[in-house]
Amino acid sequence: MTHTVLITKEFVFDAAHQLPNYKGRCEKLHGHTFTLHVTIKADVNPNDGLAFDFLRLKEIVKTRVVDILDHSYVNDFLEHPSAEMICVWAWERLAGLPLYEIKCWETPTSSATLRESY
């Protein structure tokens, strides 16, 4: 019997942004300690008991997403650098992985989630 599991890795990075076309405090330049969860959906390999190697996931996400955004001005990469659009941008950068979900927290109580379509 094949079992499909979700594998999640958490990443934390600091970055600044400002939200254009937004009226409020976030229209001004400010920073966050962002938390990013990347979740892979894969079948468990009966030979080694793994669905996806955590170390491999860490290396890919760090190289394609975190190393770019960490200590950056996110507006340099996204026209609208909201948590929602960071999810979309990260999803596109991680194309080729069996992605299930990407979640981005701007604060410990505020996040956006992008999940695979069914």
Secondary structure, DSSP 8 states (H G I E B T S, - for coil): ---EEEEEEEEEEEEEE--TT--SGGGS-EEEEEEEEEEEEEE--TTTS-SS-HHHHHHHHIIIIIHHHTTEEGGGT-SS--HHHHHHHHHHHTTTS-EEEEEEEEETTEEEEEE---
